[in-house]
Amino acid sequence: MLGYLDFLFLSYSGRIGRGAYWLGFLALTVIQWVVIWLLLQMAHGSIEQLMLLQDGQEHMLPPALGQDLMMHIGLPMLIIVVLFLYPSYAICTKRWHDRGKSGWWSLIALVPIIGGLWFFIELGFLGGDDGGNQYGVR
């Protein structure tokens, strides 16, 4: 099982079908959201302590403290997102391979509107090559 997870999330070679693609994508999405939720839960106490109470009402922090808070929450969230890019791209690359294309096709998602739609349809809904192709046999 661990060997398959290594292949699915860490390797850029080989091919996967739509089912493995969707399961891998779903697993990464759920894990990423849980990690971000835990991070926000841990930061919640810090946010409450940094809120200023005056006359029984909450007032937001001065900008300098707000920026400090963003560095303590925003930076860890950015790191989490970046860490999840590698396995996400590994899954997408293997799915492109199943379609007989290079993993570089993932860059199509950077094209506004139509690129993301093309990426979504091509990887999520169109079938792979029958039999083997230059990237192997599924």
Buried (B, 14 or more C-beta within 10 A) or exposed (E): EEEEEEBBBEEEEBBBEBEBBBEBBEBBEEEBEEBBEEBEEEBEEEEEEBEEEEEEEEEEBEEEEEEEBEEBBEEBBEEBEEEBEEBBEBBBBBBBBBBEBEBEBBEBBEEEEEBEEBBEEBBEEEEBBEEEBEBEEB
